[in-house]
Amino acid sequence: MSIEDRQRDGAELEVPGVVYEVFARREPHGAYVEQGSFVAGSPEMALVLARENFLRRGPIYGLWVVPRAAIAILEDGDELFRGDKTYREVGDYQYLIEKWRHYHQHAMTPDTMA
């Protein structure tokens, strides 16, 4: 039975090796962005495949080749929000603007100190 026949039947495909994810930095100080994934039999082969497939697409300033199993993923359903942390948001410090205005307008002078 061919791979195409198995895919049509909905059967699971068993692929020998490990799935690796590739992330590349295309600008000197840019962020790493996912480029794709592939299956390789060893970490050395994964680096060879990453170089062959992703380094020919323009200049690259960094390349990460990571086993998919090593990536920890948090998604929307997970506990991403951990309580009220509005004190970290800028909006909670609006009252300070008024305080600074008040103290600036009513600044102490040598005359008011005496």
N, C-alpha and C positions, 0 to 999 in steps of 0.2 A: 504494500500500500504506500503510495507516494505521500509527501508532506502535504500537498494540496488536498488530497483525498481526506487526510486526517483532519485538516483544518475545516473542511466542509462538514465533516461528521461531528465537529465540536470536540474531538478527542484532545486530551492534553498532550503536548509535544514535550518529550524529554530531550533536553539539549545537554550534551556533556560539556562541563565547564562552569564558569562563574560569570554572571552578568556584571559588567563594569559600566559605570557612568563616567562620562568625560565632561570636564568643565574647563573652559579656556578664558584667559584674559587677553583681549584683543587690543587693549590700549595700555601704555606703560603704567598708569596708575588707576586703571579701570577695575571694575568688579569682575569676579569670575562668573561666567554664564554657562549654563548647561548646553552642551553641543550635541549630545546623543549618547547612545549606549550600544554595547556589543557584547558578545560572549567570547571569552578566551579561556584557555586551559591553564594558564599560569600568569602570575603578575608580570613576568618578563614579556610574555606574548602580548599581554594587554598593552604594555608600553609600545611595543612594535606596531600593533594595530592602531593605536591612538596616533602615533606619529604618521603612519601611512595615510590614515583617513582624515585627520584634522589639521595637520601642520601644512598641508598644501593649499589651504583655503585662505591664504593671506598671512600677514605677520601675526605672530602670537608671542606674548610676553610671559606667559605662564600656562602650564597645563597640569590639571589634576586628573588622575585616573584612579577611581575609587570603586571597590566592590560595592554593589548595590546594598548588600546585607550590612555594610558598615555605616550606612547613612541612617541616622535617626530622624524620623518624620513626625511632626506634630501637625494635625489637621484641625479643621474647624470644629469637629465633634469632640476633640480632646479638650482638656482643661487648659485653655490658653489664657483665659482671663482669671486673674487671681485677686478678686476683691476690688475694693475702691482705692485707686491710686491717683485720684484727681489732684493730689498735692504735687504731683510731678508735672502737671500740665500748666502751661503758661497762663491760661485763663483764670486760674485760681489766685493769681498774684495781681489782679487788676487793682485791688484796693491799695497796693503800694504806690501806684502812679499818683493817686489822689494824695496820699501822705507826702510824697516827695514834692508835689505841687504846693501843698500847704506849707511845708517847711521851707521851701524855696521862697515863697512869697512873704513868709514871716520869719525870715532869717534873722538870727541874732546879730546885732551890730554892737560896737563898743559902747554906744549910748544906752542900749537896752540892757547891757550887762551891769552897768553901774547902779 
